[in-house]
Amino acid sequence: MDHRIRKTLDYIESNLSLKLTLNDLAKVACMSPSYFHRAFKKETSRTPFEFIEEIKMSKAYTMLISGTHKVHELTEAFGYNDYETFTRAFKKHYTLAPDDLKAIAQKIKSEMNVGPEGFIIKIFEVDSITEVREKLDAIIHDLKTYLKEKGYSESDIEKAKVMSIMPKFEDISQHQNTIKNKFVITEEQKIWKALLNFEQNGKS
């Protein structure tokens, strides 16, 4: 990677609370704005502002899962004008509102005996439980391959848990593991420590 782009990426990650402009970033890279924009997209396959938002959402996700930050604190920390703007950006990336993610993570950690490491939470936009099951089955298959590639042994994979979250449909409305009267947790076959609808390549 071009060292000037790498320098800019480091600068972005250290200044996520600022409203960075193209001119700001181009100055850091010592390039003209137009040349910087082209060079940045060539190196990252994203525009500077797409990349900035991805970093913000990734960090916000991790901080919400950890349970140590409130949503309004993240709104300020990542330079959003208000809760609604931050929530829209977060839902665009994760399909899930940040306060819903926080509630789900707290439920899993406090009542499902699952630690905070490795949470991957993804809510699918589906219309029936059957659709949820079909997607989950496909994801579990791909997940096993992914974990093996990451160096997990068969015994590690078989020891751990997979939790799935699905929208609360009428026929499961009395389920004991309902969250915010919107989602339901169910436990799947054992695969990994703390997994919720594994996110394939960042997208459903």
C-alpha positions as MATLAB code, in Angstrom:
seq = 'MDHRIRKTLDYIESNLSLKLTLNDLAKVACMSPSYFHRAFKKETSRTPFEFIEEIKMSKAYTMLISGTHKVHELTEAFGYNDYETFTRAFKKHYTLAPDDLKAIAQKIKSEMNVGPEGFIIKIFEVDSITEVREKLDAIIHDLKTYLKEKGYSESDIEKAKVMSIMPKFEDISQHQNTIKNKFVITEEQKIWKALLNFEQNGKS';
ca = [
       0.000    0.000    0.000;
       1.143    3.537   -0.790;
       2.700    4.927    2.394;
       0.768    8.177    1.931;
      -2.552    6.333    1.959;
      -1.430    4.270    4.961;
      -0.560    7.513    6.760;
      -4.027    8.851    5.982;
      -5.702    5.686    7.279;
      -3.820    6.021   10.559;
      -4.880    9.667   10.742;
      -8.534    8.785   10.109;
      -8.591    6.138   12.833;
      -7.033    8.548   15.333;
      -9.544   11.308   14.574;
     -12.935    9.637   14.245;
     -14.697   12.316   16.272;
     -13.766   14.988   13.726;
     -15.738   15.878   10.610;
     -12.894   15.272    8.197;
     -13.087   16.784    4.729;
     -11.494   15.616    1.501;
      -9.117   18.592    1.698;
      -8.097   17.615    5.248;
      -7.228   14.090    4.177;
      -5.485   15.182    0.997;
      -3.232   17.481    3.036;
      -2.271   14.597    5.320;
      -1.350   12.568    2.241;
       0.404   15.535    0.588;
      -1.710   15.118   -2.548;
      -4.218   17.215   -4.412;
      -7.827   16.396   -3.406;
      -8.706   14.867   -6.785;
      -5.552   12.746   -6.984;
      -5.944   11.655   -3.356;
      -9.544   10.560   -3.955;
      -8.497    8.397   -6.919;
      -5.478    6.950   -5.116;
      -7.473    6.193   -1.966;
     -10.188    4.356   -3.872;
      -7.602    2.404   -5.840;
      -5.917    1.221   -2.623;
      -9.037    0.520   -0.538;
     -11.830   -0.032   -3.104;
     -13.808    2.606   -1.187;
     -14.138    6.353   -1.204;
     -12.558    8.087    1.804;
     -15.957    8.720    3.365;
     -17.187    5.171    2.823;
     -14.057    3.976    4.577;
     -14.459    6.443    7.447;
     -18.007    5.253    8.057;
     -16.942    1.602    7.960;
     -14.275    2.221   10.609;
     -16.741    4.099   12.794;
     -19.386    1.399   12.543;
     -16.881   -1.398   13.199;
     -15.587    0.328   16.322;
     -19.127    1.179   17.464;
     -20.127   -2.475   17.056;
     -17.231   -3.651   19.227;
     -17.908   -1.026   21.883;
     -21.610   -1.870   22.047;
     -20.864   -5.585   22.342;
     -18.461   -4.890   25.209;
     -21.323   -3.226   27.080;
     -19.170   -0.385   28.370;
     -20.629    2.456   26.318;
     -24.042    4.028   25.898;
     -25.356    4.795   22.424;
     -25.402    8.557   22.962;
     -21.729    8.394   23.990;
     -20.866    6.738   20.686;
     -22.906    9.303   18.782;
     -20.623   12.004   20.162;
     -17.422    9.954   19.986;
     -17.843    9.329   16.267;
     -18.848   12.859   15.325;
     -22.531   12.362   14.481;
     -24.876   15.284   15.015;
     -27.571   13.262   16.757;
     -28.758    9.809   17.768;
     -31.003    9.412   14.713;
     -28.179   10.038   12.230;
     -25.882    7.603   14.022;
     -28.637    4.977   14.200;
     -29.358    5.230   10.468;
     -25.684    4.730    9.658;
     -25.422    1.771   12.032;
     -28.544    0.063   10.664;
     -27.224    0.463    7.124;
     -24.226   -1.664    8.095;
     -25.769   -4.143   10.537;
     -29.538   -4.112    9.834;
     -29.909   -3.587   13.559;
     -30.338   -0.441   15.661;
     -27.441    0.139   18.079;
     -29.645    0.032   21.176;
     -31.098   -3.305   20.007;
     -27.593   -4.702   19.524;
     -26.644   -3.586   23.018;
     -29.741   -5.247   24.514;
     -29.085   -8.509   22.660;
     -25.446   -8.610   23.757;
     -26.394   -7.958   27.384;
     -29.013  -10.711   27.264;
     -26.569  -13.234   25.860;
     -23.815  -12.409   28.328;
     -26.004  -12.244   31.426;
     -28.470  -15.081   30.832;
     -27.028  -17.408   28.208;
     -23.622  -18.015   29.833;
     -21.686  -16.729   26.854;
     -18.639  -14.512   27.180;
     -18.027  -11.241   25.341;
     -15.354  -12.543   22.956;
     -16.125  -13.119   19.339;
     -19.678  -11.849   19.181;
     -20.909  -11.598   15.616;
     -24.519  -10.467   15.555;
     -26.570  -10.249   12.395;
     -30.314   -9.902   12.016;
     -31.771  -11.020    8.689;
     -34.679   -9.274    7.055;
     -37.020  -12.210    6.552;
     -40.736  -12.876    6.592;
     -40.918  -16.294    8.219;
     -39.134  -18.662   10.586;
     -38.548  -21.026    7.649;
     -36.522  -18.348    5.888;
     -34.474  -17.790    9.030;
     -33.763  -21.508    9.333;
     -32.708  -21.839    5.695;
     -30.285  -18.936    5.962;
     -28.894  -20.129    9.272;
     -28.245  -23.644    7.969;
     -26.251  -22.237    5.062;
     -24.293  -19.909    7.353;
     -23.414  -22.693    9.807;
     -21.947  -24.708    6.945;
     -19.833  -21.776    5.766;
     -18.876  -20.900    9.328;
     -17.260  -24.276    9.949;
     -15.048  -23.775    6.909;
     -14.186  -20.242    8.021;
     -13.213  -21.351   11.543;
     -11.032  -24.168   10.238;
      -9.229  -21.683    8.014;
      -8.647  -19.515   11.100;
      -6.954  -22.401   12.860;
      -9.709  -23.679   15.147;
      -9.599  -27.428   15.738;
     -12.590  -29.719   15.342;
     -12.744  -30.118   19.132;
     -12.769  -26.312   19.631;
     -15.584  -25.989   17.139;
     -17.686  -28.731   18.689;
     -17.324  -27.406   22.259;
     -18.804  -24.006   21.724;
     -22.209  -22.473   21.071;
     -24.103  -20.857   18.248;
     -26.979  -18.598   19.196;
     -29.430  -17.332   16.598;
     -31.561  -14.229   16.855;
     -34.717  -13.974   14.836;
     -37.554  -11.465   14.618;
     -40.363  -12.228   17.018;
     -43.054  -13.867   14.909;
     -46.522  -14.542   16.316;
     -46.046  -18.296   16.703;
     -43.028  -17.802   18.977;
     -44.401  -14.857   20.899;
     -44.316  -16.695   24.237;
     -40.662  -17.753   23.964;
     -38.829  -17.134   27.238;
     -35.784  -15.599   25.577;
     -37.537  -12.604   24.062;
     -35.563   -9.360   23.899;
     -37.279   -5.968   23.983;
     -40.414   -7.720   22.726;
     -38.797   -7.694   19.263;
     -36.311  -10.579   18.963;
     -35.984  -14.157   20.151;
     -32.778  -16.044   21.036;
     -32.502  -19.746   20.278;
     -29.507  -22.023   20.698;
     -28.283  -23.924   17.654;
     -25.912  -26.853   17.315;
     -22.581  -26.236   19.025;
     -20.028  -24.561   16.800;
     -18.296  -21.609   18.427;
     -18.087  -19.567   21.658;
     -20.416  -16.703   20.974;
     -21.986  -16.536   17.591;
     -25.207  -15.055   16.385;
     -26.093  -15.508   12.711;
     -22.519  -15.348   11.369;
     -22.033  -12.427    9.015;
     -20.886  -13.698    5.639;
     -18.383  -11.309    4.099;
     -19.921   -8.441    6.043;
     -23.306   -8.749    4.395;
     -26.394  -10.939    4.494;
];
